[in-house]
Amino acid sequence: MKSLGAVFLLLIVSALVHAQVDTRRLHSHPTPPDEIILERLHMKQAWKAYVPMDSKRDGLFSVQIAPYYLDKKLGMHLIVQNRSGLVVCLDAETGKQLWRTLVGRPYAVTQMVGFNRNAVAVLRGTEIYGIDRFTGQTRWRLLLNSTVESAPVIDYEHLFVSQSSNNSVVAYTLPRLDEKSPHKDWDYTPFLPLDLQPVMTKNFLVLPSSKGEVQVMFKEVPRPYLRYKTDGKLRARPGIHEKDGFIYIGSEDANLYAERVEDVTTLRPWRFTAGESIIRTPFVNDDDVFPIAEKSGLFRLYRRGLTGAQLGQMLIKRGYLTANQLQAVTMELGPRAADANEVLQAAQKKNYLTENQRLALVWRAGASVWQNRDADRVLSVNPKFVYAFDRSGRLMIISRTSGKELSRYTDAREFPHPIINELTDRLYLGAHDGLIICLHDRDYVEPVLMKSIPESLTPVPKKGNKNPMAK
């Protein structure tokens, strides 16, 4: 009996040790999934690429999906940063290496890179280097007088830096062609510690704090615009939908807050209660928000609710309405049929829909579509599936409609570096030996855009603008 107890205790200790493994340091030599596995997952491999590594001490530090507009055509880069300091740019659709460059002191990497349409801002200690996004050449260098708390944020005119020594945010104007360094524009000291990564909309800089508050500032002048306060601490920066100008704040008070920053949308703020602390930055695309709660797992929420047409199709699919009944409702409503609530009221008025059926429908913004307790981090989403890691790093394929797990890829644990892609349906897996693979569902040969990217965030400069990073 004692031996059984000892074995049981050993298993518990082993499980705890396994759970505490830092996957950021897990060095593996994986092979891409073979055709049998891909067939089971209903996926294809688009490409694989190897990023050069210095040694086993090296590994992936950050991999970021970076959109850009060129001649009004949307493109995607994969900006890879190694622990050793090497920065590599890959074409996100083909995996082709476009350039690579080593800047700053080796193994001084502490933050992700910042980027705009033409530039990559790389932090090394108290120095920031500006790299041309299309050539890999170093264009400028900025020496700071303080350590930096989070990754630099860069738009087409300014570089924003959160300095930890004096808890201030400093704005620098990007250099012109004849200049070798950005010059200081303004600085501001907020009322809260700047210990989380800022995010940015067209006109505003969003400064979150672990204390549970978010301050929104004008970019052009050091002046606060809005302030949001939660009843708990924040463990991660807010999620953001740049085009709609909405941020999604997950708090330890168990709530997810959807708040409007830019006045460019008809969407309304909302709040969702998860029952547990929100522990990660919410994954955001056009239709969904995916928060992760501490013990409750993954939720899929409607970000903006259903349109009248989408709701009508749901009613037919559930057998609540026939196609002829829906046609009668939409013809009676005319233009008002675009509003889901109008469709529901008209259908109920015609006795096509019962009160119980109406109450069973989930369609409003902020409403929970489903919950999956095993999922721990969303990597990408397509129209049919959600791709997520569980707590052990295994890849889960989840029905986007029902939230049920459809398949699981255990060997994904050999790709321990999570690569988050909110923009398209492509799934990227990365390992610290430098291997990055791109997978996609077999039904989607061409990349599917899942999140709208506002071209206004990277506009064509005004005539006479000589800023090389704003062309």
HUHUPE-V613585 format. One record per residue. N is the residue number from 1. SS is DSSP state (~ for helix, > for strand, _ for the rest). PHI is phi as a letter, one per 20 degrees, with the letter a starting at -180 (* if undefined). BURIAL is 1 if it has 9 or more other C-alpha atoms within 8 Angstrom, else 0. Layout:
n->N ss->SS phi->PHI burial->BURIAL
n->N ss->SS phi->PHI burial->BURIAL
This chain:
n->1 ss->_ phi->* burial->0
n->2 ss->~ phi->f burial->0
n->3 ss->~ phi->f burial->0
n->4 ss->~ phi->f burial->0
n->5 ss->~ phi->f burial->0
n->6 ss->~ phi->f burial->0
n->7 ss->~ phi->f burial->0
n->8 ss->~ phi->f burial->0
n->9 ss->~ phi->f burial->0
n->10 ss->~ phi->f burial->0
n->11 ss->~ phi->f burial->0
n->12 ss->~ phi->f burial->0
n->13 ss->~ phi->f burial->0
n->14 ss->~ phi->f burial->0
n->15 ss->~ phi->f burial->0
n->16 ss->~ phi->f burial->0
n->17 ss->~ phi->f burial->0
n->18 ss->~ phi->f burial->0
n->19 ss->~ phi->f burial->0
n->20 ss->_ phi->e burial->0
n->21 ss->_ phi->f burial->0
n->22 ss->_ phi->e burial->0
n->23 ss->~ phi->f burial->0
n->24 ss->~ phi->f burial->0
n->25 ss->~ phi->d burial->0
n->26 ss->_ phi->f burial->0
n->27 ss->_ phi->e burial->1
n->28 ss->_ phi->c burial->1
n->29 ss->_ phi->c burial->0
n->30 ss->_ phi->f burial->0
n->31 ss->_ phi->d burial->0
n->32 ss->_ phi->g burial->0
n->33 ss->_ phi->g burial->0
n->34 ss->_ phi->f burial->0
n->35 ss->~ phi->f burial->0
n->36 ss->~ phi->f burial->0
n->37 ss->~ phi->f burial->0
n->38 ss->~ phi->f burial->1
n->39 ss->~ phi->f burial->1
n->40 ss->~ phi->f burial->0
n->41 ss->~ phi->e burial->1
n->42 ss->_ phi->l burial->0
n->43 ss->> phi->c burial->1
n->44 ss->> phi->c burial->1
n->45 ss->> phi->e burial->1
n->46 ss->> phi->f burial->1
n->47 ss->> phi->a burial->1
n->48 ss->> phi->c burial->1
n->49 ss->> phi->b burial->1
n->50 ss->> phi->d burial->0
n->51 ss->_ phi->e burial->1
n->52 ss->_ phi->f burial->0
n->53 ss->_ phi->d burial->1
n->54 ss->_ phi->f burial->0
n->55 ss->_ phi->a burial->0
n->56 ss->_ phi->f burial->0
n->57 ss->_ phi->f burial->0
n->58 ss->_ phi->e burial->1
n->59 ss->_ phi->r burial->1
n->60 ss->> phi->f burial->1
n->61 ss->> phi->e burial->1
n->62 ss->> phi->b burial->1
n->63 ss->> phi->c burial->1
n->64 ss->> phi->c burial->1
n->65 ss->> phi->e burial->1
n->66 ss->> phi->c burial->1
n->67 ss->> phi->f burial->1
n->68 ss->> phi->b burial->1
n->69 ss->> phi->d burial->1
n->70 ss->> phi->c burial->0
n->71 ss->_ phi->l burial->0
n->72 ss->_ phi->m burial->0
n->73 ss->> phi->d burial->0
n->74 ss->> phi->e burial->0
n->75 ss->> phi->c burial->0
n->76 ss->> phi->c burial->1
n->77 ss->> phi->d burial->1
n->78 ss->> phi->d burial->1
n->79 ss->> phi->e burial->1
n->80 ss->> phi->d burial->1
n->81 ss->> phi->c burial->1
n->82 ss->> phi->e burial->1
n->83 ss->_ phi->f burial->1
n->84 ss->_ phi->f burial->1
n->85 ss->_ phi->o burial->1
n->86 ss->> phi->f burial->1
n->87 ss->> phi->d burial->1
n->88 ss->> phi->c burial->1
n->89 ss->> phi->d burial->1
n->90 ss->> phi->d burial->1
n->91 ss->> phi->f burial->1
n->92 ss->_ phi->f burial->1
n->93 ss->_ phi->e burial->0
n->94 ss->_ phi->d burial->0
n->95 ss->_ phi->n burial->1
n->96 ss->_ phi->f burial->0
n->97 ss->> phi->f burial->1
n->98 ss->> phi->e burial->1
n->99 ss->> phi->a burial->1
n->100 ss->> phi->b burial->1
n->101 ss->> phi->b burial->1
n->102 ss->> phi->d burial->0
n->103 ss->_ phi->c burial->1
n->104 ss->_ phi->m burial->1
n->105 ss->_ phi->f burial->0
n->106 ss->_ phi->f burial->0
n->107 ss->_ phi->l burial->0
n->108 ss->_ phi->d burial->1
n->109 ss->_ phi->e burial->1
n->110 ss->_ phi->c burial->0
n->111 ss->_ phi->b burial->0
n->112 ss->_ phi->f burial->1
n->113 ss->_ phi->e burial->1
n->114 ss->> phi->d burial->1
n->115 ss->> phi->b burial->1
n->116 ss->_ phi->c burial->1
n->117 ss->_ phi->f burial->1
n->118 ss->_ phi->c burial->1
n->119 ss->> phi->c burial->1
n->120 ss->> phi->c burial->1
n->121 ss->> phi->d burial->1
n->122 ss->> phi->d burial->1
n->123 ss->> phi->e burial->1
n->124 ss->> phi->c burial->1
n->125 ss->_ phi->m burial->1
n->126 ss->_ phi->d burial->1
n->127 ss->> phi->c burial->1
n->128 ss->> phi->c burial->1
n->129 ss->> phi->d burial->1
n->130 ss->> phi->d burial->1
n->131 ss->> phi->d burial->1
n->132 ss->> phi->f burial->1
n->133 ss->_ phi->f burial->1
n->134 ss->_ phi->d burial->0
n->135 ss->_ phi->c burial->0
n->136 ss->_ phi->n burial->1
n->137 ss->_ phi->f burial->0
n->138 ss->> phi->f burial->1
n->139 ss->> phi->e burial->1
n->140 ss->> phi->b burial->1
n->141 ss->> phi->b burial->1
n->142 ss->> phi->c burial->1
n->143 ss->> phi->e burial->0
n->144 ss->_ phi->e burial->0
n->145 ss->_ phi->d burial->0
n->146 ss->_ phi->b burial->0
n->147 ss->_ phi->f burial->1
n->148 ss->> phi->d burial->1
n->149 ss->_ phi->e burial->1
n->150 ss->_ phi->b burial->1
n->151 ss->_ phi->f burial->1
n->152 ss->_ phi->f burial->1
n->153 ss->> phi->d burial->1
n->154 ss->> phi->c burial->1
n->155 ss->_ phi->d burial->1
n->156 ss->_ phi->f burial->1
n->157 ss->_ phi->c burial->1
n->158 ss->> phi->c burial->1
n->159 ss->> phi->d burial->1
n->160 ss->> phi->d burial->1
n->161 ss->> phi->c burial->1
n->162 ss->> phi->e burial->1
n->163 ss->> phi->e burial->1
n->164 ss->_ phi->e burial->1
n->165 ss->_ phi->f burial->0
n->166 ss->_ phi->d burial->0
n->167 ss->_ phi->l burial->1
n->168 ss->> phi->c burial->1
n->169 ss->> phi->d burial->1
n->170 ss->> phi->d burial->1
n->171 ss->> phi->d burial->1
n->172 ss->> phi->d burial->1
n->173 ss->> phi->e burial->1
n->174 ss->_ phi->f burial->1
n->175 ss->_ phi->f burial->1
n->176 ss->> phi->e burial->0
n->177 ss->_ phi->g burial->0
n->178 ss->_ phi->e burial->0
n->179 ss->_ phi->d burial->0
n->180 ss->_ phi->d burial->1
n->181 ss->_ phi->b burial->1
n->182 ss->_ phi->f burial->1
n->183 ss->> phi->d burial->0
n->184 ss->> phi->f burial->0
n->185 ss->> phi->d burial->0
n->186 ss->> phi->b burial->1
n->187 ss->> phi->c burial->1
n->188 ss->> phi->b burial->1
n->189 ss->_ phi->d burial->0
n->190 ss->_ phi->f burial->0
n->191 ss->_ phi->e burial->0
n->192 ss->_ phi->c burial->0
n->193 ss->_ phi->f burial->1
n->194 ss->_ phi->e burial->1
n->195 ss->_ phi->d burial->1
n->196 ss->_ phi->c burial->1
n->197 ss->_ phi->f burial->1
n->198 ss->_ phi->f burial->1
n->199 ss->> phi->c burial->1
n->200 ss->> phi->b burial->1
n->201 ss->_ phi->d burial->1
n->202 ss->_ phi->g burial->1
n->203 ss->_ phi->d burial->0
n->204 ss->> phi->c burial->1
n->205 ss->> phi->d burial->1
n->206 ss->> phi->d burial->1
n->207 ss->> phi->d burial->1
n->208 ss->> phi->e burial->1
n->209 ss->_ phi->c burial->1
n->210 ss->_ phi->f burial->1
n->211 ss->_ phi->f burial->1
n->212 ss->_ phi->o burial->1
n->213 ss->> phi->c burial->1
n->214 ss->> phi->c burial->1
n->215 ss->> phi->d burial->1
n->216 ss->> phi->d burial->1
n->217 ss->> phi->c burial->1
n->218 ss->> phi->f burial->1
n->219 ss->_ phi->f burial->0
n->220 ss->_ phi->f burial->0
n->221 ss->_ phi->c burial->0
n->222 ss->_ phi->f burial->1
n->223 ss->_ phi->c burial->0
n->224 ss->> phi->f burial->1
n->225 ss->> phi->d burial->0
n->226 ss->> phi->c burial->0
n->227 ss->> phi->b burial->1
n->228 ss->> phi->d burial->0
n->229 ss->> phi->c burial->0
n->230 ss->_ phi->d burial->1
n->231 ss->_ phi->e burial->0
n->232 ss->_ phi->b burial->1
n->233 ss->_ phi->f burial->1
n->234 ss->_ phi->d burial->1
n->235 ss->_ phi->e burial->1
n->236 ss->_ phi->b burial->1
n->237 ss->_ phi->f burial->1
n->238 ss->_ phi->f burial->1
n->239 ss->> phi->f burial->1
n->240 ss->> phi->b burial->1
n->241 ss->> phi->d burial->1
n->242 ss->_ phi->f burial->1
n->243 ss->_ phi->f burial->0
n->244 ss->_ phi->e burial->0
n->245 ss->_ phi->m burial->1
n->246 ss->> phi->d burial->1
n->247 ss->> phi->d burial->1
n->248 ss->> phi->c burial->1
n->249 ss->> phi->d burial->1
n->250 ss->> phi->e burial->1
n->251 ss->_ phi->c burial->1
n->252 ss->_ phi->f burial->1
n->253 ss->_ phi->f burial->1
n->254 ss->_ phi->m burial->1
n->255 ss->> phi->d burial->1
n->256 ss->> phi->d burial->1
n->257 ss->> phi->d burial->1
n->258 ss->> phi->e burial->1
n->259 ss->> phi->c burial->1
n->260 ss->> phi->e burial->1
n->261 ss->_ phi->d burial->1
n->262 ss->_ phi->e burial->1
n->263 ss->_ phi->e burial->0
n->264 ss->_ phi->c burial->0
n->265 ss->_ phi->b burial->0
n->266 ss->_ phi->e burial->0
n->267 ss->_ phi->f burial->0
n->268 ss->_ phi->d burial->0
n->269 ss->_ phi->f burial->0
n->270 ss->> phi->b burial->1
n->271 ss->> phi->c burial->1
n->272 ss->> phi->c burial->1
n->273 ss->> phi->d burial->0
n->274 ss->_ phi->e burial->1
n->275 ss->_ phi->n burial->0
n->276 ss->_ phi->b burial->1
n->277 ss->_ phi->g burial->1
n->278 ss->> phi->e burial->1
n->279 ss->_ phi->d burial->1
n->280 ss->_ phi->c burial->1
n->281 ss->_ phi->f burial->1
n->282 ss->_ phi->f burial->1
n->283 ss->> phi->e burial->1
n->284 ss->> phi->c burial->1
n->285 ss->_ phi->c burial->1
n->286 ss->_ phi->f burial->1
n->287 ss->_ phi->d burial->0
n->288 ss->> phi->c burial->1
n->289 ss->> phi->c burial->1
n->290 ss->> phi->d burial->1
n->291 ss->_ phi->e burial->1
n->292 ss->> phi->d burial->1
n->293 ss->> phi->e burial->1
n->294 ss->_ phi->g burial->1
n->295 ss->_ phi->d burial->0
n->296 ss->_ phi->e burial->1
n->297 ss->> phi->n burial->1
n->298 ss->> phi->e burial->1
n->299 ss->> phi->d burial->1
n->300 ss->> phi->d burial->1
n->301 ss->> phi->d burial->1
n->302 ss->> phi->f burial->1
n->303 ss->_ phi->f burial->1
n->304 ss->_ phi->c burial->1
n->305 ss->_ phi->m burial->1
n->306 ss->_ phi->e burial->1
n->307 ss->_ phi->f burial->1
n->308 ss->~ phi->f burial->1
n->309 ss->~ phi->f burial->1
n->310 ss->~ phi->f burial->0
n->311 ss->~ phi->f burial->1
n->312 ss->~ phi->g burial->1
n->313 ss->~ phi->f burial->0
n->314 ss->~ phi->f burial->0
n->315 ss->~ phi->f burial->1
n->316 ss->~ phi->f burial->1
n->317 ss->~ phi->f burial->0
n->318 ss->_ phi->e burial->0
n->319 ss->_ phi->n burial->0
n->320 ss->_ phi->f burial->1
n->321 ss->_ phi->c burial->1
n->322 ss->_ phi->e burial->0
n->323 ss->~ phi->f burial->0
n->324 ss->~ phi->f burial->0
n->325 ss->~ phi->f burial->1
n->326 ss->~ phi->f burial->1
n->327 ss->~ phi->f burial->0
n->328 ss->~ phi->f burial->0
n->329 ss->~ phi->f burial->1
n->330 ss->~ phi->f burial->1
n->331 ss->~ phi->f burial->0
n->332 ss->~ phi->f burial->0
n->333 ss->~ phi->f burial->1
n->334 ss->~ phi->m burial->0
n->335 ss->~ phi->f burial->0
n->336 ss->~ phi->f burial->0
n->337 ss->~ phi->f burial->1
n->338 ss->~ phi->f burial->1
n->339 ss->_ phi->e burial->1
n->340 ss->~ phi->f burial->1
n->341 ss->~ phi->f burial->0
n->342 ss->~ phi->f burial->1
n->343 ss->~ phi->f burial->1
n->344 ss->~ phi->f burial->1
n->345 ss->~ phi->f burial->0
n->346 ss->~ phi->f burial->1
n->347 ss->~ phi->f burial->1
n->348 ss->~ phi->f burial->1
n->349 ss->~ phi->f burial->0
n->350 ss->_ phi->e burial->0
n->351 ss->_ phi->m burial->0
n->352 ss->_ phi->e burial->1
n->353 ss->_ phi->c burial->1
n->354 ss->_ phi->e burial->0
n->355 ss->~ phi->f burial->0
n->356 ss->~ phi->f burial->0
n->357 ss->~ phi->f burial->1
n->358 ss->~ phi->f burial->1
n->359 ss->~ phi->f burial->0
n->360 ss->~ phi->f burial->0
n->361 ss->_ phi->e burial->0
n->362 ss->_ phi->d burial->0
n->363 ss->_ phi->b burial->1
n->364 ss->_ phi->f burial->1
n->365 ss->_ phi->f burial->1
n->366 ss->_ phi->n burial->1
n->367 ss->_ phi->f burial->1
n->368 ss->> phi->e burial->1
n->369 ss->> phi->e burial->1
n->370 ss->> phi->a burial->1
n->371 ss->> phi->c burial->1
n->372 ss->> phi->c burial->1
n->373 ss->_ phi->f burial->0
n->374 ss->_ phi->e burial->0
n->375 ss->> phi->f burial->1
n->376 ss->> phi->c burial->1
n->377 ss->> phi->a burial->1
n->378 ss->> phi->e burial->1
n->379 ss->> phi->d burial->1
n->380 ss->> phi->a burial->1
n->381 ss->> phi->b burial->1
n->382 ss->_ phi->c burial->1
n->383 ss->_ phi->g burial->0
n->384 ss->_ phi->d burial->0
n->385 ss->> phi->c burial->1
n->386 ss->> phi->d burial->1
n->387 ss->> phi->d burial->1
n->388 ss->> phi->b burial->1
n->389 ss->> phi->e burial->1
n->390 ss->> phi->e burial->1
n->391 ss->_ phi->f burial->1
n->392 ss->_ phi->e burial->0
n->393 ss->_ phi->n burial->1
n->394 ss->_ phi->e burial->1
n->395 ss->> phi->e burial->1
n->396 ss->> phi->d burial->1
n->397 ss->> phi->d burial->1
n->398 ss->> phi->d burial->1
n->399 ss->> phi->f burial->1
n->400 ss->_ phi->f burial->1
n->401 ss->_ phi->e burial->0
n->402 ss->_ phi->d burial->0
n->403 ss->_ phi->n burial->1
n->404 ss->_ phi->e burial->0
n->405 ss->> phi->f burial->1
n->406 ss->> phi->d burial->0
n->407 ss->> phi->a burial->0
n->408 ss->> phi->b burial->1
n->409 ss->> phi->d burial->1
n->410 ss->~ phi->f burial->0
n->411 ss->~ phi->f burial->0
n->412 ss->~ phi->f burial->1
n->413 ss->~ phi->f burial->1
n->414 ss->~ phi->f burial->1
n->415 ss->_ phi->d burial->1
n->416 ss->_ phi->e burial->1
n->417 ss->> phi->e burial->1
n->418 ss->> phi->f burial->0
n->419 ss->_ phi->d burial->1
n->420 ss->_ phi->e burial->1
n->421 ss->_ phi->c burial->1
n->422 ss->_ phi->e burial->1
n->423 ss->_ phi->e burial->1
n->424 ss->> phi->c burial->1
n->425 ss->_ phi->e burial->1
n->426 ss->_ phi->f burial->1
n->427 ss->> phi->d burial->1
n->428 ss->> phi->d burial->1
n->429 ss->> phi->c burial->1
n->430 ss->> phi->c burial->1
n->431 ss->_ phi->c burial->1
n->432 ss->_ phi->f burial->1
n->433 ss->_ phi->e burial->1
n->434 ss->_ phi->o burial->1
n->435 ss->> phi->f burial->1
n->436 ss->> phi->c burial->1
n->437 ss->> phi->c burial->1
n->438 ss->> phi->d burial->1
n->439 ss->> phi->d burial->1
n->440 ss->> phi->b burial->1
n->441 ss->> phi->f burial->1
n->442 ss->_ phi->f burial->0
n->443 ss->_ phi->f burial->0
n->444 ss->_ phi->d burial->0
n->445 ss->_ phi->f burial->0
n->446 ss->_ phi->e burial->0
n->447 ss->_ phi->g burial->1
n->448 ss->_ phi->d burial->1
n->449 ss->> phi->f burial->0
n->450 ss->_ phi->d burial->1
n->451 ss->_ phi->b burial->1
n->452 ss->_ phi->f burial->1
n->453 ss->_ phi->d burial->0
n->454 ss->_ phi->f burial->0
n->455 ss->~ phi->f burial->0
n->456 ss->~ phi->f burial->0
n->457 ss->~ phi->f burial->1
n->458 ss->~ phi->c burial->1
n->459 ss->_ phi->f burial->0
n->460 ss->_ phi->f burial->0
n->461 ss->_ phi->f burial->0
n->462 ss->_ phi->f burial->0
n->463 ss->_ phi->g burial->0
n->464 ss->_ phi->n burial->0
n->465 ss->_ phi->f burial->0
n->466 ss->_ phi->d burial->0
n->467 ss->> phi->f burial->1
n->468 ss->~ phi->f burial->0
n->469 ss->~ phi->e burial->1
n->470 ss->~ phi->c burial->1
n->471 ss->_ phi->f burial->1
